[in-house]
Amino acid sequence: MEIWVNLEFGDGNFERGFGNLNLEVTVANAQRHITQLEVQLPPNAEIPVSYQRWKEQYYSLLKHSRGGFKNNQVTHISKTDCYDSAQRLCRHLHQWLSPIQSELKQALPQYPQPEIRLVIHTQKIGSQITKDILHRLPWQEWDFFAENFSCEAAVCFHSCVASTTASKELSTSSKIRRPRIISILEIVKILILVPIKIYCKIAETSSRTHSSD
């Protein structure tokens, strides 16, 4: 059973919090049951800090892995540091989303092995910096979905609500950007949502490749 979960953010930021977050749960069946809720997310200034720390460490590792390490070169960032930063970001994300999680537990119907389509809407947010961070958070690692459901996350850039009736069109529409695993060459061209589990694995794989050349 396919279930669409739309999170539509009202204006706000991580310092003040986000008010008037609309939560819509749509079940893809003949009845097309829809549940609409309104939730408020509290401030969490640690999320942008944790994201920035991880990003700097990750790109530092990526830079060294592509260019190779020089003899006796001292590096201050390890793969373990990068992984720990990624996990820290995930923990802050789980904590921050707990108000939504409690609502979803009540709203999600009890179907066996449901497939969740999570869509993040940020059109109403005024700050581009805040939008950029929200677009790049590891939503698919949200523990509520990761531990209980098969979940696919996407980011919506235009004023539309993802609907089960339009799922075929959305699969090819430019309005929805789905997260995907990209190559080591692509990732230096665009910063896109990459599963947190492979953040450091990519750098590690690239490093082994350069070592064998």
ZAMARGU-4260 file (C-alpha; in steps of 0.2 Angstrom, whole numbers, plus 5000, padded with zeros to 4 digits):
<rodrens>
0) 5000/5000/5000 | 5007/5017/4995 | 5005/5032/5007 | 5009/5050/5003 | 5015/5061/5017
5) 5016/5079/5013 | 5025/5091/5025 | 5022/5109/5020 | 5032/5121/5030 | 5026/5138/5035
10) 5038/5152/5037 | 5052/5151/5050 | 5069/5146/5054 | 5079/5134/5065 | 5082/5148/5078
15) 5063/5153/5080 | 5055/5137/5075 | 5042/5133/5061 | 5024/5137/5064 | 5009/5131/5055
20) 5017/5116/5047 | 5003/5107/5037 | 5004/5088/5037 | 4994/5078/5025 | 4993/5059/5024
25) 4985/5052/5009 | 4982/5033/5006 | 4982/5027/4988 | 4967/5016/4988 | 4950/5017/4980
30) 4943/5027/4995 | 4959/5039/4994 | 4958/5043/5013 | 4966/5060/5017 | 4971/5066/5035
35) 4976/5084/5037 | 4984/5090/5053 | 4993/5106/5059 | 5010/5104/5068 | 5022/5116/5076
40) 5041/5112/5076 | 5051/5119/5090 | 5068/5129/5087 | 5083/5118/5085 | 5099/5129/5082
45) 5110/5113/5082 | 5103/5107/5065 | 5111/5120/5054 | 5127/5119/5065 | 5128/5100/5063
50) 5124/5101/5045 | 5138/5113/5041 | 5151/5103/5051 | 5147/5087/5042 | 5147/5096/5025
55) 5164/5104/5028 | 5171/5087/5034 | 5164/5078/5020 | 5170/5089/5006 | 5187/5090/5015
60) 5188/5071/5013 | 5181/5071/4996 | 5194/5084/4990 | 5208/5073/4997 | 5201/5057/4990
65) 5200/5064/4973 | 5217/5073/4973 | 5226/5059/4983 | 5236/5061/4999 | 5254/5067/4998
70) 5268/5059/5007 | 5268/5064/5026 | 5253/5075/5023 | 5244/5078/5039 | 5225/5078/5038
75) 5214/5084/5053 | 5198/5075/5047 | 5195/5056/5047 | 5181/5045/5040 | 5176/5042/5058
80) 5175/5060/5061 | 5164/5062/5046 | 5153/5048/5050 | 5151/5054/5068 | 5146/5071/5062
85) 5133/5063/5050 | 5126/5052/5065 | 5125/5068/5076 | 5115/5077/5062 | 5103/5062/5062
90) 5100/5062/5080 | 5096/5081/5080 | 5084/5078/5066 | 5075/5064/5075 | 5073/5075/5091
95) 5067/5090/5081 | 5054/5079/5071 | 5047/5071/5087 | 5031/5082/5087 | 5027/5076/5069
100) 5031/5058/5074 | 5018/5058/5088 | 5005/5064/5075 | 5010/5052/5062 | 5008/5037/5073
105) 4990/5042/5075 | 4987/5047/5057 | 4995/5033/5047 | 4983/5018/5044 | 4988/5001/5049
110) 4992/4993/5033 | 5005/4978/5031 | 5021/4984/5024 | 5016/5001/5018 | 5027/5011/5006
115) 5029/5029/5012 | 5032/5043/4999 | 5038/5058/5010 | 5037/5075/5001 | 5045/5091/5009
120) 5037/5108/5004 | 5047/5124/5008 | 5039/5137/4996 | 5033/5147/5011 | 5050/5149/5019
125) 5057/5166/5016 | 5075/5162/5020 | 5085/5154/5006 | 5098/5148/5018 | 5085/5139/5028
130) 5077/5132/5013 | 5094/5125/5007 | 5097/5116/5023 | 5079/5108/5023 | 5082/5102/5005
135) 5098/5093/5010 | 5093/5085/5027 | 5094/5066/5027 | 5075/5064/5028 | 5075/5046/5022
140) 5085/5042/5038 | 5071/5049/5050 | 5071/5034/5062 | 5052/5034/5062 | 5051/5029/5044
145) 5068/5020/5043 | 5064/5008/5056 | 5045/5005/5052 | 5042/5007/5034 | 5049/5007/5017
150) 5051/5026/5014 | 5056/5037/4999 | 5059/5055/5001 | 5058/5070/4989 | 5059/5089/4989
155) 5046/5099/4981 | 5052/5116/4974 | 5035/5123/4967 | 5018/5126/4974 | 5010/5109/4972
160) 5005/5095/4983 | 5011/5078/4978 | 4995/5067/4976 | 4993/5049/4973 | 4982/5053/4958
165) 4997/5061/4950 | 5011/5049/4955 | 5014/5044/4937 | 5017/5062/4931 | 5027/5066/4947
170) 5039/5052/4943 | 5045/5062/4928 | 5041/5080/4933 | 5054/5092/4937 | 5044/5098/4952
175) 5050/5084/4963 | 5068/5080/4965 | 5070/5063/4972 | 5086/5058/4982 | 5098/5047/4973
180) 5115/5039/4975 | 5127/5049/4963 | 5145/5046/4958 | 5160/5053/4965 | 5162/5064/4950
185) 5144/5071/4950 | 5144/5075/4968 | 5157/5088/4967 | 5146/5097/4954 | 5130/5098/4964
190) 5126/5096/4982 | 5111/5084/4983 | 5103/5073/4996 | 5113/5057/4998 | 5109/5043/5010
195) 5118/5046/5026 | 5124/5028/5027 | 5135/5031/5011 | 5141/5049/5016 | 5158/5042/5021
200) 5158/5026/5011 | 5159/5036/4995 | 5175/5044/5000 | 5182/5028/5007 | 5178/5019/4990
205) 5186/5033/4980 | 5202/5033/4991 | 5204/5014/4988 | 5202/5017/4970 | 5216/5030/4969
210) 5227/5019/4980 | 5226/5005/4968 | 5230/5016/4952
</rodrens>
